[in-house]
Amino acid sequence: MTSGPGLARRLLGGLFDAGGRRRAADDGTPGDAPAGRTRARAFGLRTRLVFAFLLVAVVSAGTTSALTYREARNALLKTAQDTAVSSFRDQVQQTGWALPVRREGLEETLRDIARKGKPRPWVVFAEYGSVRASSGENPVSTVITPELRRAAHAHPNGSFERVVKDGVPYLTIAMPTVFKTGPEGSLPSGLVLYAVMRMTDEQVDVDALLVAARDGTLPGLAIALLPGLIAARSVLRPVRELRQAAQSMGSGRLDTRITVRGSDELADLARTFNDSAGKLEDSVSELREAEARARRFASDVSHELRTPLAGMLAVTEVLDEDAGRLDPDTARAVRLVSAETGKLAVLVEDLMEISRFDARAAELNTDEVDIAEAIGKTLQNRHWTDGRVRTELPPGIRARLDPRRFDIVIANLVGNALRHGGAPVTVSLRSEARSPGPPVLITQVADSGPGIRPDVLPRIFDRFYKADAARARSAGSGLGLAITRENVRLHGGTVRAGNLPGGGAVFTVEIPLHLEEAGG
């Protein structure tokens, strides 16, 4: 079991990614972010908030400017248009026309009407059958369209049209002359007058409106950027505090809290975080206390059992020596008691070893050793030289490690292979260069059994875990692989379990070579 920051990190693993980050400083500032994260923050929350604020400002300002420009432009053109149409209609109606119309006096009449044009002078054209005349130099206008001529004959009250010719805007008005036949009736006389007025002044005014709308929008957007930044800062500050608090909690400081400001949704989030952090701190404190009690219990029980077990082992040794002189049933019972006492002694020793790892009291006493010789001594001391164990141990590989703990690692792995796998068991050794980092000592223990089931592999190194749930008892203490993993970790290495392609389990231990210093 793991206590302190390790326990908190395990509980927070699904919420906060503390691995691989530099621990937050005491003032709450986060560590240096990776380059990829820095590049990603070019489009982070601050940028998106400011962009959204500016987008709203652009749409609002653009829409307002467009509507204002359209209304002002329509009002400006409508005023000039209505003035010209009304003035031209009055002039036509006030002029006395003698029919049939003759060219001699018609041009002078047209010039008189043109001089009275509003809001500025017109060029007036007249069409009567085949007669064409104007107040200008040309009797026929190129601006008047066929559509306007047709509208003039269809509507006795007149028509108008805006036309752009060679980039110049014009207002063209068609006004037919009529004879009154009664209070409500009239007949067309066949004479149609046309007024053509340049609208360059109106176009200048419209362009000025467009420039004013544009020049007014751009400064407004620049000014809108400031409240956008302020709004983004007010939103991001609680988010940054939440991130820093999460990093702090992921580093093990469970007393971290966030300052609550205001009563909005972010303040509610801060209160929820503080409440959750408080409950998590209480839960972790209870777990730490329970874990500490469990460690003390295992350690105390192991120490208390050690002395009586020593006496029991001494007694069982004497009984084993005399078992041959006892009757068969008594001898069988004596041998059973002796075997069970030996297993209990092994369990107690393993529990004490695990307790030292949990209390972080385990230490390395390193020495430079020949790895092949060390493995050979381990096998010889346990009488595993009868053909059940094969070795592939090239000479000359030396490493700095703790001989006693390395002996335990090899003994536990080979013993486990013999008990739960199948003979022959192969122990192989090699060194491998790694970049970056120092060379690695690789030791493999492979058996010839059926292998390890896939559902068992993730928990193979757990304490007291049984691959076969139906097996009431195991030959060992159930702590051998767990102790093996702790001893390998103490050397700065790793151990993993797997299956060979042709069948059989294989355990691989990797320990850095030339390790000068190591600690628990």
Residue pairs with C-beta under 8 A, 6 or more apart in sequence:
1 7
1 291
1 294
1 295
1 358
2 10
3 288
3 291
3 292
3 358
4 252
4 288
5 251
5 252
6 252
7 284
7 287
7 288
7 291
8 249
8 250
8 252
8 254
8 284
9 18
9 19
9 250
9 251
9 252
11 280
11 283
11 284
11 287
12 18
12 249
12 250
12 280
15 246
16 246
16 247
16 249
16 250
17 250
18 247
18 250
18 251
21 30
21 31
21 247
21 250
22 31
22 32
23 31
23 247
23 251
24 30
24 31
24 244
24 247
24 248
24 251
25 31
28 241
28 244
28 245
28 248
29 244
30 243
30 244
30 247
31 247
33 41
41 47
45 232
45 235
45 236
45 239
46 232
46 233
46 236
49 228
49 231
49 232
49 235
49 236
50 225
50 228
50 229
50 232
53 224
53 227
53 228
53 231
53 232
54 221
54 224
54 225
54 228
57 220
57 221
57 224
57 228
58 221
61 217
61 220
61 221
61 224
62 217
65 213
65 214
65 216
65 217
66 213
68 213
69 209
69 210
69 213
72 209
73 206
73 209
76 202
76 205
76 206
76 209
77 162
77 199
77 202
77 206
80 119
80 171
80 199
80 202
81 160
81 162
81 171
83 118
83 119
84 117
84 118
84 119
84 122
84 160
84 171
84 173
84 195
84 197
85 158
85 160
85 173
87 116
87 117
87 118
88 113
88 117
88 122
88 158
88 173
88 175
88 193
88 195
89 157
89 158
89 175
91 113
91 116
91 117
92 113
92 175
92 177
92 193
95 109
95 113
97 177
97 189
97 191
99 189
99 191
100 128
101 126
101 128
101 131
101 191
102 131
103 131
103 133
106 126
106 131
106 133
107 133
107 134
107 135
110 124
110 125
110 126
110 133
110 134
110 135
110 193
111 124
111 135
113 122
113 124
113 135
113 193
113 195
114 121
114 122
114 123
114 124
114 135
114 136
114 195
115 121
117 124
117 195
117 197
120 197
120 198
120 201
121 197
122 135
122 195
122 196
122 197
123 134
123 135
123 136
123 141
123 195
123 196
123 197
124 134
124 135
124 193
124 194
124 195
124 196
125 132
125 133
125 134
125 135
125 139
125 140
125 141
125 144
125 193
125 194
125 195
125 196
126 132
126 133
126 134
126 191
126 192
126 193
126 194
127 149
127 191
127 192
127 194
128 190
128 191
128 192
129 190
132 139
132 140
133 139
134 140
134 141
141 172
141 194
141 196
142 165
143 163
143 165
143 170
143 172
143 196
144 172
144 174
144 194
144 196
145 161
145 163
145 172
147 161
148 159
148 160
148 161
148 172
148 174
148 194
149 174
149 192
151 159
151 161
151 174
152 158
152 159
152 174
152 175
152 176
152 192
152 194
153 176
153 188
153 192
155 176
156 176
156 178
156 186
156 188
158 173
158 174
158 175
158 176
159 173
159 174
160 171
160 172
160 173
160 174
161 171
161 172
161 174
162 169
162 170
162 171
162 172
162 199
163 169
163 170
163 171
163 172
164 170
168 198
168 200
169 198
169 199
169 200
169 202
169 203
170 196
170 197
170 198
170 199
171 195
171 196
171 197
171 199
172 194
172 195
172 196
173 194
173 195
173 196
173 197
174 192
174 193
174 194
175 192
175 193
175 194
175 195
176 188
176 189
176 191
176 192
176 193
177 188
177 189
177 191
177 192
177 193
178 186
178 187
178 188
178 189
179 186
179 187
179 188
179 189
180 186
181 187
235 266
238 258
238 261
238 266
238 267
238 269
238 270
239 266
241 258
241 259
241 270
242 258
242 269
242 270
242 273
245 256
245 257
245 258
245 273
245 277
248 256
249 256
249 277
249 280
254 277
254 280
254 281
254 284
255 281
256 277
257 274
257 277
257 278
258 270
258 273
258 274
259 270
260 267
260 270
260 271
260 274
261 267
261 270
295 355
295 358
295 359
298 351
298 354
298 355
298 358
299 351
299 352
299 355
299 359
301 351
302 348
302 349
302 351
302 352
302 355
303 352
305 344
305 348
306 348
306 352
309 341
309 344
309 345
309 348
312 341
313 341
313 342
313 345
316 334
316 337
316 338
316 341
316 342
317 338
319 334
319 337
319 338
320 334
320 335
320 338
322 334
323 330
323 331
323 334
323 335
324 331
326 334
343 477
346 476
346 477
347 477
347 479
350 477
350 479
350 480
350 483
351 477
351 479
353 362
353 479
353 483
354 463
354 479
354 482
354 483
354 486
356 362
357 483
357 486
357 490
357 520
360 520
361 520
362 486
362 490
362 520
363 519
363 520
364 401
364 402
364 405
364 490
364 491
364 518
364 519
364 520
365 402
365 404
366 400
366 401
366 402
366 515
366 518
367 400
367 401
367 402
367 403
368 398
368 399
368 400
369 398
369 399
369 400
369 401
369 403
369 406
370 395
370 396
370 397
370 398
371 393
371 397
371 398
371 399
371 429
371 441
371 443
372 393
372 394
372 395
372 396
372 397
372 429
374 403
374 406
374 407
374 410
375 391
375 393
375 410
375 427
375 429
375 443
376 391
376 393
377 407
378 407
378 410
378 411
378 414
379 385
379 389
379 391
379 410
379 414
379 427
381 407
382 411
382 414
382 415
384 414
384 418
387 424
388 418
388 423
388 424
388 425
389 414
389 418
389 423
389 424
389 425
389 426
389 427
390 424
390 425
390 426
390 427
391 426
391 427
391 428
392 426
392 427
392 428
392 429
393 427
393 428
393 429
394 429
394 430
397 429
397 430
397 431
397 441
399 441
399 511
399 513
399 514
399 515
400 513
400 514
400 515
400 516
401 491
401 511
401 515
402 487
402 490
402 491
405 487
405 490
405 491
406 487
406 491
408 483
408 484
408 487
409 443
409 484
409 487
409 488
409 495
409 509
410 427
410 443
410 445
412 480
412 481
412 483
412 484
413 445
413 484
413 507
413 509
414 425
414 427
414 445
415 476
415 480
416 476
416 480
416 481
416 507
417 425
417 445
417 446
417 447
417 449
417 505
417 507
418 425
418 447
419 474
419 475
419 476
420 449
420 467
420 505
421 447
421 448
421 449
421 504
421 505
422 447
422 448
422 449
422 450
422 504
423 447
423 448
424 448
425 445
425 446
425 447
425 448
426 444
426 445
426 446
426 447
427 443
427 444
427 445
428 443
428 444
428 446
429 441
429 442
429 443
429 444
430 442
431 439
431 440
431 441
431 442
431 513
432 439
432 440
432 442
433 439
433 440
434 440
437 512
438 512
438 513
438 514
438 515
439 512
439 513
439 514
440 493
440 510
440 511
440 512
440 513
441 493
441 509
441 510
441 511
441 512
441 513
442 508
442 509
442 510
443 508
443 509
443 511
444 506
444 507
444 508
444 509
445 506
445 507
445 509
446 500
446 504
446 505
446 506
446 507
447 504
447 505
447 506
448 503
448 504
449 503
449 504
449 505
450 503
450 504
451 499
451 500
451 503
451 504
451 505
452 460
452 467
452 497
452 498
452 499
452 505
453 467
456 467
457 497
457 498
459 465
460 467
460 481
460 497
461 481
461 482
461 484
461 485
461 495
461 497
462 482
463 478
463 479
463 482
464 478
464 479
465 478
466 474
466 478
484 495
485 495
488 494
488 495
488 509
488 511
490 518
490 519
490 520
491 511
491 512
491 515
491 518
492 511
492 512
492 515
492 518
493 509
493 510
493 511
493 512
494 509
494 510
495 507
495 508
495 509
495 510
496 507
496 508
497 505
497 506
497 507
497 508
498 505
498 506
498 507
498 508
499 505
499 506
500 506
